[in-house]
């Protein structure tokens, strides 16, 4: 697993440019997604689950039918870390 390095204030300030689809909500990165249906949403979640497991860093998320809400934070560092940024980028790449 990758090490969690807390984001610096400058790195946090750059997040809206790096991750325009995500909202910075306190110490969490949040993205809401809608898919065609439940199967598509669940398929996306399955792909993210494999990436998250490989990274040893897991999202806080919920799914209702075609909607997936993802929140990323790092409890070990008490806020956002390099792992949250990396996972958000990998999620964005899946959707590209």
Secondary structure, DSSP 8 states (H G I E B T S, - for coil): -----B--HHHHHHHHHH-TTSEEETTEEEEEEE-SSHHHHHHHHHHHHHHHHHHT---EEEEETTEEEEEE-BGGGTB-BHHHHHHHHHHHHHH-
